[in-house]
């Protein structure tokens, strides 16, 4: 017998939303299965929070459909109210009720008998390691503890989908990683599909099974974190995840000639300008030997000389900036541990050719 395909837990189909004639969400489509985490990642104003509000039901899309477990909850002729969607919400503001105890906050959205509600509250507070505070009030808890109460409250009604909008940005950096990991574990245990909105690439990489990179209301690239990072669609996609260096050149015979050697530029016409983009950690530094540098290699191409402008120790690495001899441009290289050459010192740079991205200028 053919296997029946289970529909995705959350299915967004060509969502559009405009304000005063300006389209802020344009054709957004994505699917999330139960237990998966998808992150909408992008700069402020790119449309990611508007997308979240449409899924939550607090805002109507102008076109497109939203389905949960194969059921259309919003689309032409149908708009299920927010309270009937079984969708949980977590925001930067924990929004706990100060006059209610921890137990009463977690039980707020529950139905059933008093005993059933108490059992669910105790189960979740045990799982977030807050059972000892069950009868306390939110003002006596730390920020991280309040965040875990908010998570327990959002999960208490067993939502099919959890929407999270910058939920950890208000936490101290020392707490954030632990709270994120605990939240992720609990959401996956519950089998909840998660749509997370953030502008922080590190958060997206740490939490998401899939990242949808948004820009100008559109998803410009979608895939697993490894693929998004290592196969970016354009220069802006590279720059969103890290600092970048840009080396410019012009195509001749499907090749671009640079001081670092030739680079392939297939499919681009002769005379086209290109940008070769490389991250600082993929530049290597070598010493000057009386005006000459290391020999060229297939992996790192031809070395090019630069003059140190400044060097800074960043904790677990050093950042060194160079002004290049060939065109006066500034390139940055990061080096593990401590490496602080003095300004004015000539050094040679080579680049990891397999870590370069070539894009039309």
Secondary structure, DSSP 8 states (H G I E B T S, - for coil): --------SEEEEEEEEEETTEEEEEEEEEEE-TT-EEEEE--TTSSHHHHHHHHHTSS--SEEEEEETTEEEEETTEE--GGGS-EEEEESS----TTSBHHHHHTTT--S-HHHHHHHHHHHHHHTT-GGGTTSBGGGS-HHHHHHHHHHHHHHT--SEEEEESTTTTS-HHHHHHHHHHHHHHHHHTT-EEEEEES-HHHHHHH-SEEEEEETTEEEEEE-HHHHHHS-SSHHHHHHHS--EEEEEEEETTEEEETTEEEE-TT--TT-EEEEEE-GGGEEEEE-BTTB----BTTTB--EEEEEEEEEE-SSEEEEEEEETTT--EEEEEEES-----TT-EEEEEE-GGG-EEEE-
